[in-house]
Amino acid sequence: MRRRNLTWTIGGSALILAGIVAMLDAVMLGSSLRPVLTVIAELAWAVGVTVFAVGRTRYESIVARRPLGLVTMLIVAWWHVVARIVFDVMTPNGGFATPDSIPPMYVVLGYLDLLIPLAAGTIATVQIARTRIVPSPWRWAPLWVLGLSVLVGVMTQGMYATMALPQQAVADVATLLGALSSLASTIGLGVLALILSERDRAESVHIFRSGHP
């Protein structure tokens, strides 16, 4: 078995860091540190996904550096970082005075900010499963997490549309569901990567010792 423990340890640790910082960001409402924490969380996520996508070698990449998987994973990794910069540049100081003053291009970018990560994430997670670098059944874990994220988004929009609960209750439930989805995609996948990296390390050591009694 090819050893992938270093790549998966670095990538998993970066995802866990992203999740921890995101939780700190969520609880520090009104703090001047929030913008900094948001940037750190997004960069940690981007670095972690990039490490998994590229790997030290082709055989350590969870998509084996196949062009489709590699490109879509890099989009997933860096889209929100780039989108934040673009939105910040386009947004005037103090924001837009009225909804009618929002330029059409801003609205278009808003829709792209929803669709492109979802499309890239779907393709990337399918490529991870098909490449079979990650052992079964865990190669499906990123797709499960993506499905959870989509389900949470649909449920949240449905609650706001129907207002079956009081507005504050809907906001609280939406926040809780969003936090669970975020934890699954960061700390959840990060811990899984660390566990798999340790199992890879143990199996490699066992194979080495079995050949040298």
C-alpha positions as protocol buffer text, in pm:
chain_id: "A"
residue {
  index: 1
  type: MET
  ca { x: 0 y: 0 z: 0 }
}
residue {
  index: 2
  type: ARG
  ca { x: 134 y: 342 z: -90 }
}
residue {
  index: 3
  type: ARG
  ca { x: 175 y: 562 z: 214 }
}
residue {
  index: 4
  type: ARG
  ca { x: -46 y: 869 z: 209 }
}
residue {
  index: 5
  type: ASN
  ca { x: -40 y: 947 z: 580 }
}
residue {
  index: 6
  type: LEU
  ca { x: 151 y: 1279 z: 554 }
}
residue {
  index: 7
  type: THR
  ca { x: -76 y: 1424 z: 284 }
}
residue {
  index: 8
  type: TRP
  ca { x: -392 y: 1318 z: 465 }
}
residue {
  index: 9
  type: THR
  ca { x: -259 y: 1435 z: 803 }
}
residue {
  index: 10
  type: ILE
  ca { x: -182 y: 1783 z: 669 }
}
residue {
  index: 11
  type: GLY
  ca { x: -509 y: 1808 z: 477 }
}
residue {
  index: 12
  type: GLY
  ca { x: -717 y: 1673 z: 764 }
}
residue {
  index: 13
  type: SER
  ca { x: -553 y: 1905 z: 1016 }
}
residue {
  index: 14
  type: ALA
  ca { x: -624 y: 2205 z: 793 }
}
residue {
  index: 15
  type: LEU
  ca { x: -993 y: 2109 z: 767 }
}
residue {
  index: 16
  type: ILE
  ca { x: -1017 y: 2067 z: 1145 }
}
residue {
  index: 17
  type: LEU
  ca { x: -856 y: 2409 z: 1192 }
}
residue {
  index: 18
  type: ALA
  ca { x: -1108 y: 2559 z: 950 }
}
residue {
  index: 19
  type: GLY
  ca { x: -1395 y: 2408 z: 1149 }
}
residue {
  index: 20
  type: ILE
  ca { x: -1264 y: 2527 z: 1486 }
}
residue {
  index: 21
  type: VAL
  ca { x: -1205 y: 2882 z: 1361 }
}
residue {
  index: 22
  type: ALA
  ca { x: -1548 y: 2887 z: 1197 }
}
residue {
  index: 23
  type: MET
  ca { x: -1706 y: 2795 z: 1531 }
}
residue {
  index: 24
  type: LEU
  ca { x: -1515 y: 3077 z: 1703 }
}
residue {
  index: 25
  type: ASP
  ca { x: -1631 y: 3310 z: 1427 }
}
residue {
  index: 26
  type: ALA
  ca { x: -1993 y: 3210 z: 1486 }
}
residue {
  index: 27
  type: VAL
  ca { x: -1988 y: 3277 z: 1861 }
}
residue {
  index: 28
  type: MET
  ca { x: -1800 y: 3607 z: 1847 }
}
residue {
  index: 29
  type: LEU
  ca { x: -2088 y: 3819 z: 1725 }
}
residue {
  index: 30
  type: GLY
  ca { x: -2002 y: 4187 z: 1708 }
}
residue {
  index: 31
  type: SER
  ca { x: -1631 y: 4126 z: 1762 }
}
residue {
  index: 32
  type: SER
  ca { x: -1377 y: 4311 z: 1550 }
}
residue {
  index: 33
  type: LEU
  ca { x: -1194 y: 3980 z: 1510 }
}
residue {
  index: 34
  type: ARG
  ca { x: -1473 y: 3821 z: 1306 }
}
residue {
  index: 35
  type: PRO
  ca { x: -1344 y: 3935 z: 963 }
}
residue {
  index: 36
  type: VAL
  ca { x: -1000 y: 3796 z: 1050 }
}
residue {
  index: 37
  type: LEU
  ca { x: -1144 y: 3467 z: 1173 }
}
residue {
  index: 38
  type: THR
  ca { x: -1356 y: 3435 z: 857 }
}
residue {
  index: 39
  type: VAL
  ca { x: -1050 y: 3479 z: 637 }
}
residue {
  index: 40
  type: ILE
  ca { x: -847 y: 3229 z: 842 }
}
residue {
  index: 41
  type: ALA
  ca { x: -1127 y: 2970 z: 824 }
}
residue {
  index: 42
  type: GLU
  ca { x: -1165 y: 3011 z: 447 }
}
residue {
  index: 43
  type: LEU
  ca { x: -789 y: 2992 z: 387 }
}
residue {
  index: 44
  type: ALA
  ca { x: -751 y: 2684 z: 610 }
}
residue {
  index: 45
  type: TRP
  ca { x: -1034 y: 2515 z: 419 }
}
residue {
  index: 46
  type: ALA
  ca { x: -881 y: 2611 z: 84 }
}
residue {
  index: 47
  type: VAL
  ca { x: -536 y: 2483 z: 184 }
}
residue {
  index: 48
  type: GLY
  ca { x: -678 y: 2157 z: 319 }
}
residue {
  index: 49
  type: VAL
  ca { x: -880 y: 2079 z: 6 }
}
residue {
  index: 50
  type: THR
  ca { x: -585 y: 2177 z: -215 }
}
residue {
  index: 51
  type: VAL
  ca { x: -356 y: 1938 z: -29 }
}
residue {
  index: 52
  type: PHE
  ca { x: -603 y: 1653 z: -80 }
}
residue {
  index: 53
  type: ALA
  ca { x: -644 y: 1744 z: -447 }
}
residue {
  index: 54
  type: VAL
  ca { x: -275 y: 1776 z: -535 }
}
residue {
  index: 55
  type: GLY
  ca { x: -95 y: 1551 z: -286 }
}
residue {
  index: 56
  type: ARG
  ca { x: 279 y: 1507 z: -272 }
}
residue {
  index: 57
  type: THR
  ca { x: 253 y: 1268 z: -567 }
}
residue {
  index: 58
  type: ARG
  ca { x: -19 y: 1162 z: -804 }
}
residue {
  index: 59
  type: TYR
  ca { x: -87 y: 856 z: -590 }
}
residue {
  index: 60
  type: GLU
  ca { x: -143 y: 1069 z: -281 }
}
residue {
  index: 61
  type: SER
  ca { x: -402 y: 1289 z: -454 }
}
residue {
  index: 62
  type: ILE
  ca { x: -753 y: 1165 z: -370 }
}
residue {
  index: 63
  type: VAL
  ca { x: -845 y: 1223 z: -736 }
}
residue {
  index: 64
  type: ALA
  ca { x: -511 y: 1088 z: -867 }
}
residue {
  index: 65
  type: ARG
  ca { x: -455 y: 1434 z: -1022 }
}
residue {
  index: 66
  type: ARG
  ca { x: -700 y: 1354 z: -1298 }
}
residue {
  index: 67
  type: PRO
  ca { x: -779 y: 1686 z: -1472 }
}
residue {
  index: 68
  type: LEU
  ca { x: -1155 y: 1690 z: -1408 }
}
residue {
  index: 69
  type: GLY
  ca { x: -1126 y: 1597 z: -1042 }
}
residue {
  index: 70
  type: LEU
  ca { x: -827 y: 1823 z: -983 }
}
residue {
  index: 71
  type: VAL
  ca { x: -983 y: 2132 z: -1143 }
}
residue {
  index: 72
  type: THR
  ca { x: -1318 y: 2092 z: -969 }
}
residue {
  index: 73
  type: MET
  ca { x: -1152 y: 2035 z: -631 }
}
residue {
  index: 74
  type: LEU
  ca { x: -945 y: 2351 z: -675 }
}
residue {
  index: 75
  type: ILE
  ca { x: -1265 y: 2541 z: -760 }
}
residue {
  index: 76
  type: VAL
  ca { x: -1425 y: 2404 z: -443 }
}
residue {
  index: 77
  type: ALA
  ca { x: -1115 y: 2504 z: -245 }
}
residue {
  index: 78
  type: TRP
  ca { x: -1067 y: 2861 z: -365 }
}
residue {
  index: 79
  type: TRP
  ca { x: -1404 y: 2977 z: -498 }
}
residue {
  index: 80
  type: HIS
  ca { x: -1524 y: 3144 z: -178 }
}
residue {
  index: 81
  type: VAL
  ca { x: -1189 y: 3316 z: -122 }
}
residue {
  index: 82
  type: VAL
  ca { x: -1195 y: 3465 z: -472 }
}
residue {
  index: 83
  type: ALA
  ca { x: -1567 y: 3543 z: -455 }
}
residue {
  index: 84
  type: ARG
  ca { x: -1523 y: 3731 z: -128 }
}
residue {
  index: 85
  type: ILE
  ca { x: -1254 y: 3949 z: -283 }
}
residue {
  index: 86
  type: VAL
  ca { x: -1470 y: 4020 z: -590 }
}
residue {
  index: 87
  type: PHE
  ca { x: -1778 y: 4108 z: -381 }
}
residue {
  index: 88
  type: ASP
  ca { x: -1570 y: 4331 z: -152 }
}
residue {
  index: 89
  type: VAL
  ca { x: -1431 y: 4519 z: -453 }
}
residue {
  index: 90
  type: MET
  ca { x: -1777 y: 4563 z: -608 }
}
residue {
  index: 91
  type: THR
  ca { x: -1952 y: 4669 z: -286 }
}
residue {
  index: 92
  type: PRO
  ca { x: -1929 y: 5044 z: -210 }
}
residue {
  index: 93
  type: ASN
  ca { x: -1839 y: 5166 z: 137 }
}
residue {
  index: 94
  type: GLY
  ca { x: -2152 y: 5147 z: 353 }
}
residue {
  index: 95
  type: GLY
  ca { x: -2319 y: 4898 z: 118 }
}
residue {
  index: 96
  type: PHE
  ca { x: -2597 y: 4967 z: -129 }
}
residue {
  index: 97
  type: ALA
  ca { x: -2848 y: 5235 z: -37 }
}
residue {
  index: 98
  type: THR
  ca { x: -3151 y: 5040 z: -163 }
}
residue {
  index: 99
  type: PRO
  ca { x: -3214 y: 4702 z: -324 }
}
residue {
  index: 100
  type: ASP
  ca { x: -3276 y: 4883 z: -653 }
}
residue {
  index: 101
  type: SER
  ca { x: -2924 y: 5027 z: -644 }
}
residue {
  index: 102
  type: ILE
  ca { x: -2764 y: 4683 z: -660 }
}
residue {
  index: 103
  type: PRO
  ca { x: -2604 y: 4644 z: -1006 }
}
residue {
  index: 104
  type: PRO
  ca { x: -2725 y: 4351 z: -1221 }
}
residue {
  index: 105
  type: MET
  ca { x: -2373 y: 4206 z: -1238 }
}
residue {
  index: 106
  type: TYR
  ca { x: -2373 y: 4180 z: -859 }
}
residue {
  index: 107
  type: VAL
  ca { x: -2694 y: 3975 z: -873 }
}
residue {
  index: 108
  type: VAL
  ca { x: -2551 y: 3751 z: -1144 }
}
residue {
  index: 109
  type: LEU
  ca { x: -2240 y: 3689 z: -937 }
}
residue {
  index: 110
  type: GLY
  ca { x: -2463 y: 3606 z: -643 }
}
residue {
  index: 111
  type: TYR
  ca { x: -2632 y: 3329 z: -841 }
}
residue {
  index: 112
  type: LEU
  ca { x: -2296 y: 3204 z: -967 }
}
residue {
  index: 113
  type: ASP
  ca { x: -2174 y: 3196 z: -607 }
}
residue {
  index: 114
  type: LEU
  ca { x: -2449 y: 2944 z: -537 }
}
residue {
  index: 115
  type: LEU
  ca { x: -2436 y: 2734 z: -853 }
}
residue {
  index: 116
  type: ILE
  ca { x: -2065 y: 2700 z: -933 }
}
residue {
  index: 117
  type: PRO
  ca { x: -1951 y: 2560 z: -595 }
}
residue {
  index: 118
  type: LEU
  ca { x: -2244 y: 2317 z: -597 }
}
residue {
  index: 119
  type: ALA
  ca { x: -2168 y: 2197 z: -951 }
}
residue {
  index: 120
  type: ALA
  ca { x: -1794 y: 2174 z: -884 }
}
residue {
  index: 121
  type: GLY
  ca { x: -1855 y: 1999 z: -552 }
}
residue {
  index: 122
  type: THR
  ca { x: -2083 y: 1742 z: -713 }
}
residue {
  index: 123
  type: ILE
  ca { x: -1831 y: 1661 z: -985 }
}
residue {
  index: 124
  type: ALA
  ca { x: -1538 y: 1655 z: -742 }
}
residue {
  index: 125
  type: THR
  ca { x: -1706 y: 1422 z: -491 }
}
residue {
  index: 126
  type: VAL
  ca { x: -1811 y: 1182 z: -767 }
}
residue {
  index: 127
  type: GLN
  ca { x: -1453 y: 1183 z: -898 }
}
residue {
  index: 128
  type: ILE
  ca { x: -1322 y: 1105 z: -548 }
}
residue {
  index: 129
  type: ALA
  ca { x: -1555 y: 806 z: -528 }
}
residue {
  index: 130
  type: ARG
  ca { x: -1471 y: 683 z: -879 }
}
residue {
  index: 131
  type: THR
  ca { x: -1094 y: 719 z: -840 }
}
residue {
  index: 132
  type: ARG
  ca { x: -1095 y: 479 z: -541 }
}
residue {
  index: 133
  type: ILE
  ca { x: -785 y: 627 z: -381 }
}
residue {
  index: 134
  type: VAL
  ca { x: -980 y: 664 z: -56 }
}
residue {
  index: 135
  type: PRO
  ca { x: -1077 y: 321 z: 82 }
}
residue {
  index: 136
  type: SER
  ca { x: -1440 y: 211 z: 62 }
}
residue {
  index: 137
  type: PRO
  ca { x: -1689 y: 305 z: 199 }
}
residue {
  index: 138
  type: TRP
  ca { x: -1522 y: 630 z: 306 }
}
residue {
  index: 139
  type: ARG
  ca { x: -1460 y: 739 z: -53 }
}
residue {
  index: 140
  type: TRP
  ca { x: -1830 y: 828 z: -55 }
}
residue {
  index: 141
  type: ALA
  ca { x: -1802 y: 1048 z: 257 }
}
residue {
  index: 142
  type: PRO
  ca { x: -1746 y: 1379 z: 70 }
}
residue {
  index: 143
  type: LEU
  ca { x: -2056 y: 1309 z: -139 }
}
residue {
  index: 144
  type: TRP
  ca { x: -2256 y: 1232 z: 177 }
}
residue {
  index: 145
  type: VAL
  ca { x: -2143 y: 1562 z: 328 }
}
residue {
  index: 146
  type: LEU
  ca { x: -2234 y: 1750 z: 10 }
}
residue {
  index: 147
  type: GLY
  ca { x: -2577 y: 1588 z: 14 }
}
residue {
  index: 148
  type: LEU
  ca { x: -2621 y: 1695 z: 377 }
}
residue {
  index: 149
  type: SER
  ca { x: -2526 y: 2051 z: 288 }
}
residue {
  index: 150
  type: VAL
  ca { x: -2778 y: 2063 z: 4 }
}
residue {
  index: 151
  type: LEU
  ca { x: -3048 y: 1911 z: 226 }
}
residue {
  index: 152
  type: VAL
  ca { x: -2981 y: 2171 z: 495 }
}
residue {
  index: 153
  type: GLY
  ca { x: -3002 y: 2449 z: 238 }
}
residue {
  index: 154
  type: VAL
  ca { x: -3332 y: 2323 z: 100 }
}
residue {
  index: 155
  type: MET
  ca { x: -3479 y: 2277 z: 449 }
}
residue {
  index: 156
  type: THR
  ca { x: -3369 y: 2625 z: 554 }
}
residue {
  index: 157
  type: GLN
  ca { x: -3519 y: 2790 z: 248 }
}
residue {
  index: 158
  type: GLY
  ca { x: -3837 y: 2587 z: 295 }
}
residue {
  index: 159
  type: MET
  ca { x: -3872 y: 2703 z: 656 }
}
residue {
  index: 160
  type: TYR
  ca { x: -3824 y: 3066 z: 560 }
}
residue {
  index: 161
  type: ALA
  ca { x: -4070 y: 3034 z: 273 }
}
residue {
  index: 162
  type: THR
  ca { x: -4348 y: 2868 z: 472 }
}
residue {
  index: 163
  type: MET
  ca { x: -4274 y: 3036 z: 807 }
}
residue {
  index: 164
  type: ALA
  ca { x: -4415 y: 2729 z: 982 }
}
residue {
  index: 165
  type: LEU
  ca { x: -4230 y: 2850 z: 1295 }
}
residue {
  index: 166
  type: PRO
  ca { x: -4187 y: 3199 z: 1441 }
}
residue {
  index: 167
  type: GLN
  ca { x: -3919 y: 3398 z: 1261 }
}
residue {
  index: 168
  type: GLN
  ca { x: -3670 y: 3384 z: 1549 }
}
residue {
  index: 169
  type: ALA
  ca { x: -3724 y: 3008 z: 1586 }
}
residue {
  index: 170
  type: VAL
  ca { x: -3664 y: 2961 z: 1213 }
}
residue {
  index: 171
  type: ALA
  ca { x: -3343 y: 3163 z: 1239 }
}
residue {
  index: 172
  type: ASP
  ca { x: -3224 y: 2956 z: 1536 }
}
residue {
  index: 173
  type: VAL
  ca { x: -3299 y: 2625 z: 1362 }
}
residue {
  index: 174
  type: ALA
  ca { x: -3133 y: 2746 z: 1041 }
}
residue {
  index: 175
  type: THR
  ca { x: -2823 y: 2849 z: 1237 }
}
residue {
  index: 176
  type: LEU
  ca { x: -2807 y: 2510 z: 1408 }
}
residue {
  index: 177
  type: LEU
  ca { x: -2848 y: 2317 z: 1083 }
}
residue {
  index: 178
  type: GLY
  ca { x: -2587 y: 2535 z: 913 }
}
residue {
  index: 179
  type: ALA
  ca { x: -2343 y: 2472 z: 1198 }
}
residue {
  index: 180
  type: LEU
  ca { x: -2394 y: 2095 z: 1175 }
}
residue {
  index: 181
  type: SER
  ca { x: -2336 y: 2104 z: 799 }
}
residue {
  index: 182
  type: SER
  ca { x: -2021 y: 2314 z: 845 }
}
residue {
  index: 183
  type: LEU
  ca { x: -1886 y: 2081 z: 1113 }
}
residue {
  index: 184
  type: ALA
  ca { x: -1945 y: 1778 z: 891 }
}
residue {
  index: 185
  type: SER
  ca { x: -1756 y: 1931 z: 599 }
}
residue {
  index: 186
  type: THR
  ca { x: -1462 y: 2051 z: 809 }
}
residue {
  index: 187
  type: ILE
  ca { x: -1403 y: 1874 z: 1141 }
}
residue {
  index: 188
  type: GLY
  ca { x: -1593 y: 1562 z: 1031 }
}
residue {
  index: 189
  type: LEU
  ca { x: -1395 y: 1506 z: 712 }
}
residue {
  index: 190
  type: GLY
  ca { x: -1075 y: 1622 z: 881 }
}
residue {
  index: 191
  type: VAL
  ca { x: -1104 y: 1366 z: 1162 }
}
residue {
  index: 192
  type: LEU
  ca { x: -1188 y: 1095 z: 908 }
}
residue {
  index: 193
  type: ALA
  ca { x: -874 y: 1183 z: 711 }
}
residue {
  index: 194
  type: LEU
  ca { x: -659 y: 1161 z: 1025 }
}
residue {
  index: 195
  type: ILE
  ca { x: -808 y: 823 z: 1113 }
}
residue {
  index: 196
  type: LEU
  ca { x: -746 y: 690 z: 762 }
}
residue {
  index: 197
  type: SER
  ca { x: -391 y: 827 z: 762 }
}
residue {
  index: 198
  type: GLU
  ca { x: -315 y: 644 z: 1087 }
}
residue {
  index: 199
  type: ARG
  ca { x: -467 y: 323 z: 950 }
}
residue {
  index: 200
  type: ASP
  ca { x: -255 y: 364 z: 637 }
}
residue {
  index: 201
  type: ARG
  ca { x: 53 y: 413 z: 855 }
}
residue {
  index: 202
  type: ALA
  ca { x: -27 y: 104 z: 1066 }
}
residue {
  index: 203
  type: GLU
  ca { x: -86 y: -116 z: 762 }
}
residue {
  index: 204
  type: SER
  ca { x: 239 y: 6 z: 601 }
}
residue {
  index: 205
  type: VAL
  ca { x: 438 y: -74 z: 914 }
}
residue {
  index: 206
  type: HIS
  ca { x: 273 y: -417 z: 940 }
}
residue {
  index: 207
  type: ILE
  ca { x: 357 y: -503 z: 579 }
}
residue {
  index: 208
  type: PHE
  ca { x: 718 y: -387 z: 629 }
}
residue {
  index: 209
  type: ARG
  ca { x: 761 y: -600 z: 941 }
}
residue {
  index: 210
  type: SER
  ca { x: 602 y: -907 z: 788 }
}
residue {
  index: 211
  type: GLY
  ca { x: 874 y: -916 z: 526 }
}
residue {
  index: 212
  type: HIS
  ca { x: 1151 y: -879 z: 783 }
}
residue {
  index: 213
  type: PRO
  ca { x: 1099 y: -1130 z: 1069 }
}
